[in-house]
Amino acid sequence: MKKLLVALLLFVAIIPLGFSQVQSNLELLDIFNMEYVSDPQISPDGSKIIYVRNFKDVMTDRNLSNLWIINFDGSNNRPLTTGNHNDFAPKWSHDGTKIVFKSNMADDKMKLYLMWLDTKETMALTNTPQSPGTVSWSYDDKHLAFNMFVPEANKSIIKMPSKPEGAKWNEPPKYIDKMNYRGDGAGYYKGGNSQLFSLPISGGTPKQLTFSEFDHGSPIWSKDGKNLFFSANFHKDEEFEPADSEIYSINVNNGDINPLTDRYGPDANPVLSPDGSKIAYLGYDDRLQGYQLTQLYVMNTDGTGSQLISGDFDRDVEDMAWNSKGNGLYFSYTDQGMGKLASMSLSGKVDAITDGLGGLSLGRPYNAASFSASANNKFAYTLGDTSHPSDLGVADTRNTERLTQVNNDLFSFKKLGNVEEIWWKSSYDQRKIQGWVVTPPDFDPSKKYPMILEIHGGPFTSYGAVYSAEIQAYAAEGYVVLYTNPRGSTSYGEEFGNLIHHDYPNHDYEDLMSGVDAVLEKGYVDEENLFVTGGSGGGVLTAWIVGKTDRFKAAVVAKPVINWTSFVLYADGVQFFSKYWFGKKPWEDPENYRRRSPLTYVGNVTTPTMLLTGEEDYRTPIAESEQFYAALKLENVETAMVRIPGASHGIANKPSNLIAKIAAVLAWFEKYKDE
């Protein structure tokens, strides 16, 4: 015992004062430890926020989530639900005493639940075979409305004979006669449509309100509880006009449906004003352009008096909520890669509230955020920057504050790469292009580092000043990383976005190469160790780049389009791409399709090129990667193909898939990197 005591005293004596864990770079397994906040819902009186806290389970390879509640001043932060399941989509009752939310806490079946916040008692409201969609409270807090998929057997004209008793035949043939027969992440569509339902908060059997052969969008209640407002595309040529939805009202008693809008273009996301007299909604007049601003409109609840509110605002309105007086709206938008929150009067005057919205895209640095507003003009939003995924932020019209640091346990002893904003002029037309340079931890500007050019997808989307596990993983392995928003990116106005209208890919190439040159001028990048990668639209551009230049040591082309002719006939959403991105079908303008296809230039490729795609990707199907792989093999170019089993276009549907993608990219680059 005496020897043990001496040993313990000696051990304590050698621990230095202020002991802390040794700092280290991020490792791929750390992705399982990263958390983020989503869907913050502020209470009607602004005193509390319920938010979704997202986490991962390394043993089951699942993305999971629980609900947490916190006071507006940051006190009493605590869980409402716990366990390794998915709790999400919380919605406050108007009196602030209850919430509904969705969860698979019981038998892994997704149900709608009601929770009384004073006692935390919870009751399942539904036990339906299908999961309820988006839920809306009636203003008297006695009823709920939601949309939900109602299956219907697919009809087949093929009549198989009866098989003998005990015979083991293959499954019957699948008869398909619809234009849209499969969707990325959804697989092959089952027969049926999304219909509207109502349900008393006592639970029971939901009452089906609609029975049409069309999908119905998320409903909201009228103030008097007699009607629901929703968006849908009821046009007979719906399959050929995918973006021509209208806003409708339905009488919940007799089922009568009335159109409230009528124009060529999408009308969606209805939001009722505080006094119940007006509806704000989002949409645009469709001009068949690749990129069109999503604009804010207001009309009376009977559909009269529609007016465009955001006509002078050259950014997409992403989400909105009425202010307490009903004389304007709060809205979120993205400006030059930065998520922002602002107010807009009914005359279109815009006043800034805060920025820093983002952090919902854990993998790559896409701009994505959400917010909610209380009845007394307080806000809760997802707050993100380059140093962390989304946390919970709050604001009023005067101040902002960060309330959570859900990754502090991990990032307190992990070193991140520094992120610097950079602008340059494109060699094509001298337009200013924005990007971000990420340097490795313990960066020494006197040294030379290998560099990765990482290109976003879309192409009509944007990267921003937000955290990215993928980018930080590259930096942790000693690479400088450049990510950027070339022409065609959103958040710079409609004119900039449409510079690639019917001309993609093309001069976005010069934008990217000029960005590489701008980073090389800084003096710390090894010009002989340049690498390039990108996914989806970024995969298109990566394949395009290796057909145009040999300056990169190696490339990874992720989930690309290689042959536009095969893509527009094979991807989900067949009716969209040829109509909006080309203007003509492949057989009507074969030269345009050929000119813009990376496959056309495969004979120029000398860069070692890896292809990487999910095997269940129906947006940029793996056949696109297979074509380029075969073509590169025929050209005797060093190549490899990586297939992610079970993955759709959103490869990171499982944490291990994101890790697999990053590991594959790094392995390919390390193979060709000069030491």
N, C-alpha and C positions, 0 to 999 in steps of 0.2 A: 504494500500500500504506500509505503514511504517512497519507494522508487517511482511509482506511478505519479505521485504528487510532484516529485522533482521534475519528471519528464513533462508534465503539464505546464509547470512554471517556466521551464525552458522554452516550450513551444510558444507560450504567450509572450515571452520576452522578445522573441525574434519577429513578431508581427509588428510592422511599422505603424506609427500613428497615421490616421487618415487612410487606412487600407481601403483599396477599391479594386474591383476586378480589372484585369489587364485588358487594355483596348485591343481589338482585333478587327480585321476586315470582315465584311459580310460573307457568309458562305451560302451555298444554294439551299441547304437544309433550313436556313433561317427563314425562308419564305413561309414555312409552316408556322412560324411564331409571329408573323405579322398580322396585326388586326387593323380594322378600320371602322369608322362610324358611318352609317347611312340612314336615310329617311328620317331626319329629325322632325318630330311633330310637336309644336308648341301648343300648350293648353289655350282654350279660348280667352282666359283672363291673363295670359302671358306669364303666369307664375311658375310653371313647370314645363319641362320638355321630356318627352319619351323618345328614345332613339334606339336604333338597331345597332348592336355591337357584333361585328362579324369576326369570326375566328376560324381556325382550321384544325382538323384532327389528323395527326401524322399516322395514326394506326389504321384509320379507315379511308384516308385520302379524300376527305369530304370538306366542303365549305359549309360552315355552321353559323348560327346566329341566335342571340337572345335579345330580349328587350330590357333596357335600363331606363331609369327615371332620375331626373336631377332638377333642382330648383334653378330658376333663372339666374340667381346670384352665384351659382356653382356649388352650393351646399347640398348635402344629403344625396350624393351620387350613389345609387345602389341598384341592384338588379331587380327587375319585376319577374323575370323568368330565368330559369337555369336549366342546364342539361345539354347533352350532345344531340340537339335537333335544330330545326329551323323555325324560329319565331320571327315574324316580320309583318310589315304593312299595318302598323298601328294607326287607328283613327279615333280621335276623341269624340265623345258625345258633345252636343252643344252646351249642356249644363256642366261639363267638365268633371262629371262623377264616374264615368265609365269609359272603357275603350273596347273596340273590337280589334282583333288581329288574326292573322293566319298562322297555323302551326301544324307540324306533323309529330307533335309530342306523343300521340297515342297511336301505336301500331304503324308508325311511319306513314300514316294517311293524312293528307292535307285537309284540315278542317278550319272553319271559321269559329273563333272563340269570343266570348264576352267576359270581361273582367270588371268587377266593382273595385275601384281604386281604394276605397276606405278599408276594405277587408282583404283585398287581393283574391277573393273567391273568383273562381274561373269556371265557366260552363261552355261546353261545346254547343254551338248553335246549329251546325250542319253535320250530316253524316252521309253526304251525297257521294256517288261514285266519282264525280268530277270535282275539282277544286273550284271554289268561288273565285271570281276575278276581283276587280276593284270595287270597294264597298263605299256606300254613301249613307249617312244618317239622315233620317227625316228631321225636320226642325223641331218637332215635339219629342224627339228621341224615343219614339215608340216603334219605329219600323226602320228596316234597312233595305237598301236596293243594291243589286250587284249584277254583273253579267257572268255567265257560266256556259261552258261548252255543253251542248246537248248532242250526244252521238246519234247517228242514224246510219243504218246499214248501207254500204255502197252497193248500188244496183249493178247487176251484171246481166248481159244478154246471153252469156254462155251457160248452157244447161248441161251439167254433167249427169251421166246416168248413175243410178244407185249402185254403190259398190257391194259386192257380196258380203255377207255377214262374216266378220273376222278378218276381212281383207285390210291390208295396210297400204294405203295409197298416199301419194304426196298431197300436200295441201292443194286446194283447188286453185286454178289460175286467177291472178289478180287482174281485173278488168278496169282500165283507167280511161276516162273520157273527158277529164277536166284539164284545163291549161295548167293550173297550179295544183300539182299532185304531190309535191313534197316541199319541205322547208328546212332550212338549215337549223339545226338544234331540235327540230321537231320530228324529223324523219318523214316517212310517207304518211300523208294526211289520212286520218280516218274520216268517214262520212259524218256530216253534222255541221252545226254552226253555233256561234256564241249568241245566246239569247238573254233577255232581261228577266230578272226575278225580283220579287219582294219577299220580306220575311219579318214577322214581329220579333222583338227582342226576347220574347219568351222561347224562341226557337220553334222547332217543328219542321214541317215540310214546306220548302220554299214554293211560292206561287209563281208559275211561269206566266209572263206577261206578253211575250212575243213568240211567234211560231214561223217566221219567214225563212227563206232559203238564203239569207244574208247574215253576215256577222254584225253584231251590235256592240258599239263601244261602251266605255264606262259611263254609267248613269249618275246624274245628280238630281236631288229633289227640288221641286218648286217650294216656295215659302209656305203655301197653304197645304202642301202634301197631296195635292190632287194630280200632279203631273210629274213625270221624269223628263229630263233633257239628256240627249245622248247624240253621238255622231255615228253615221253608218253610210255605206255606199250601196244604195238601193237601185242604182242604174242597171238597166237590162244588159248593157255592155260592160258590166263591172270588170270582167276578166281582161278587157282591153283598155279600161280606164282605171288603173289601180289607185290614182290619186285624186279621185273626184267624189269625195265624201261630202255630206251635208249634215247640218244639225237639225234634229227632230225633237218634237215633244210627243209624249204618249200619255194618255189618260189612264191612270192605274186602275180605274173602276171598269171602264168599258173597252180599253185597248185601242181606242182611236189614236192614230198616228198622224201628225201634221208636220210638213217640212217648214223649217224656219229660215233656211238659206237656200239659194238657188244660183249658183254660178259655177263656171268651169274651173275647178281647182279644189283643193282640200279645205274643209272647214271642220275643226275638231277642238277638243279640250274645253268644253263649255264650263264657265265658272259664274255662279250667281252672285249678283250684287247684294250688299247687306240688307237693303229694303225689299229685295225680291223683284225689282222692276226691270232689271237689265241683265244681260248675259254678255260676258267677255269671252272671246274665243280666238283661236289661232288659225291662220291659213294664208292663202295667197291666190292671186289670179294666175292660173297655170299657163305659162308661155312655152312649155316644153323645153326648158333649159335644164342643163345638168344640175345647176345650183340656183335656187330661188329663195330669197329671204322669207323666213317665217314671220308673219306680221300679226299685229294685235288689232282686233276689231271689237266693237261694242254695238249691241242692238237691244231693242226692247224684247221682252220675253215672248211676244207674239210674232217676232221676226221682223217687225217694222223698224225703220230708223237706223239701219246698219250704217256704221261709219268706220273708216280706217283711222286708227289712232296713231299708229307708229310710222306713218308714211314718210316722215323726215328722218327716221332713225335707221341708219345703214348697218344694222346688225340683226341677227336672228333673235327673236324673243323666244326664250326656251321654256319658261314657266312663269305663271303669274298668280297673284292673289289680290283681291280688292282691299283698299284701305278702309278704315272704319267709317268714314263719312260717305263712301260711295262716289266720290268725285275724282277718283284716280285709282291706279293699280301699282302694286309692287311687282317687279319682274326681275328675272335673272337672265344674263346674257354673257357671251364671251367676247372680249375685245383684245386683239393682238395676243392671244394665248393666255389671257387672264380672265378668270371667272369673276363676274361682278354682280352686285345687287343694286337696283335703283328704283326710283318711283317715276311714274309717268302720269301726268294729268290727262283729263279727257280731251284736252286741246293738243296733246302731244309733247308738252314740256317735260324734259327729263332732268331729274336731280339725282346725283350719286348718293348712295348710302354706305356701301363698303365694297371691298374687293377681297381676293384671296379665297373665293369659292372654288372648291375642287376636291381632288383626292380620291375619287371613287374608282379610278382605273388603276388597280394595283400593278398590273403587268407593265404596260407601256404608258408613256406620259400623256395620255389623252385628257382633254378637258372634259370633266364630268362632275356635276354637283347637284345638290337639291336643297330646297329651303321651304320653310313654312312661316306664316304670319299669324299673329294673334288678333283678337278683336280690338285691342288697344295699341296696335302698331308696334309690336315687338317681334323680333325675328329669331329663328333658329336655322342654322345652315351648316353644311359640311365645309369645314375649313381645311385646306390643304396647301402645302407648298413643296419645294424640292427636298425638304429635310424630313418629311413624314407623310404617310397616307392620311386620309381624312380624319380629323377630329371634330368635336362639336364646337361651333362658334355661335355666339349670340350677339345681337345688336338691337339698339333702338335707333331713333333718328339722330342720336347724338354720339353714342359710344359703341364700341365693339369689344368683345372679350373672348378669349379661348378658354373653354371650360374643361376639356379633357386632354390627356396625353396618353392614349391607350398603348402606344409603343415605347413609352419611356423605359420600361423594364428591359427591352431589347437594345434600343439605340443608346442607352446610357453607357454601354461598353462596346459598341460597334462603331467603327469609323466609316463615314460616308464620303463619297466623292463630292467635291465642290462643283456647284452649277453656276455658270456665268452666262448671262444673256449677251447675244452678239447680233449685229446687223451688218449686212453687206449689200452691194449692188450686183444684180445679175449681169453677166457678160452679154446676155442677149439684148436687153433693152434698158438696162440701168435701173430697173425697179428695185426698191429696197426690199430685202428678204430678211426675215427674222429667224434666229435659231438659238440654240443653247449648247454650250460646250461643258462637258463634264470631265473633270480631271481626277486621276486616281487618288485615293487616300495617301497622305504623306508625299504629295506631289512636289517635285523639284523642277522648277522651270528651266534649270540649266541642263537637264537631261533630255534625251530624245525618247518619245513614247510611240508605240504603235497606235493607230487610230481606227475607229469604227464609225462609218457613216450609217446611221439608223434612220429609216424612212417610214413615215406614217402611211396608213391605209386610207380608205375612204373612196375616192380621193378627197371628197368634200367633207373634211373634218379638220381638226387642228390638234397639234401638240401644244403644251404650255409649261409654265413654271410650276410643275407639280411633281410629286414623287413617282418614281418608277423603279420597281424591284428589278426589272430586266436591265435597265440602263445602269443601275448601281452595281449589279452583278458583273457587268462588263468592266466597269471602272475598278472594282475590287480585284480583278485579275490583271490590272496594270494597263488597261487601255484608256486613252482619251476617246470620248464619244461625242459626236456631233449629231444632234437631232434638230429638225428644222421644219418650217412651214413654207414650202415652195408655192408657186402660183397654183391656184385651185383650192388652196386651204381656206377654210372658213375663218371667221373672226376678223377679217380685214375688209369687209364690205362685199357687196354683190358683184361689182365690176372685177375685183381681184379674183374672186372665186370662179367667175365665168371666163377667165383667160384661157382655161383649158376646155371650154365648151366645144364639143365635137373635134377636139384637138388634143387628146390625151392618150398616151404620153407624148410629149414633144419638147417644148421649151422649158418645162420644169427640170429637164436634164441640165440646162445651163445654170439654172438657179442653184441646183445641188452642187455642181462642180465648182461654181464660184464660191460657195460656202466652204468647200474643202480647201480651196486656195486661200481663203481668208484665215482659216485656222492654221494652215501651213506658215503663213506670214508671222505667226506668233513665235515661231522658232523652236517649239518644244515637241514637234511631231516628226517622226521619222518618215520621210517621203517614200522610202522603200518598203514601208510596212503599213500600207493602207488597206482597209477591208470595208466591205459594204454588205448591208442586209436590210430587209424590210419585209413586212407582212401584208398580204392582201394587195391594196393599191401600192404599198411599198414594195411588195414582191414583184408587181408589174414593173415598177421603176428600176428595181435591182436587175431584173432580167434585161431591161432596156439598156441599162448602163453598161453591162458586160458585152452587149452587142455594139456599143459605141466607142469604148475605150478599154485599154489594157492596163490602166494605171493602178488597179487594185490587185493585191496579191491573191485574194480569194473572195468569194461571195456566197452568201446563203440566201436563196430565193424562197421565201416562206409563203405558202398558200396563194400562189399567183394566178393571174390570167396570162396565158402564153399565146393563145390563139383566140382572137375576139369572135371569130365565126362560130367556133365550137362553144365558147362560153355563153353567148347570148341565146343559144338554143339548148343549153344544158343546165345552167344555173337556176336556182329557185328565182321566181319573179321574172319569168320569160318575157312577159309583156312590157317590162319596164326598161331594160337596158338598151335594146335597139331603138326604142322610141325616144328616150331622153338623152342617151350618150352618143348616138350615131345619127338619128333622124331618119335613117332608112334601114331596111332589113339587109342581111348579108348579101343576098342575091340581087338586091337592087343597087348596091354600091360596093362591090367586092374589093375594089382598089383601096377604098378608105379603111376597110377592115384589115386588109393585108398590110397597108402602110403602117398602121398603128399596133400591129402584133409583134411582140418580141421574137416570136418564132421566125419571122421574116429575116431577121439579122443573125440567126444562129451560126451561119457560116463565118461570121466575124469573131466569134467568141474564142478566146484563148485562156480566159481566167478560170481557174478551178472553181466549179460551181456546184453547191449542194442544193437539192430541192427538199422542202420540208412542208408537209401538209397533214391535216387530220384525215383519217380514213373515212369519216362520216361527214366530211365537209360538203354541203350542198350549195354553198354560196360561190366558192371558187373550187369546184370539184377536183378531186385528186387526179382526174384524167388530164387536167391542165399540166400538172407537175410531171405526170408520166410522159406526156408528149415532149416536153423540154428535155427530160432525162434521156429519152430514146434518141432525140435529135443530137444532143451533146455526145452521146456514145457513138453515133454514126460519124460525128465530126472528130472523134478521138480526143475529145476534151476531158480532162479529169473531172469526174462528177460522182455524186452519190445521191441516193434518195432516202430520206427519213420519213417514215409513215407513223403517225401517232395513233395507236389503236383507240377506237371508240370516240375520238375527238371530232367535234364539229368545227365550224369556222372560228368560233371562240375557243381556241385551243385550251385556254386555262380554265375550262369547266371543272377540272380537277387540279389541285395544287401540284401534283406530280407531273402533270402535262406541261405546266409552265416551266418547271425545273428541267424536264426533258428537252424542251425547246432551247432553253438557255445553254444547257450542257452540250447539245448538238452543235449550236453555233460556235461556242468556244472551242470545242474539239476540232472543228473544221479549220478555224482560224489558227489555232495553235499548230496544226499540222503544216501550215504553209508560212508561218511567221519566221522571219530571220531573227536569230538570237543576237 
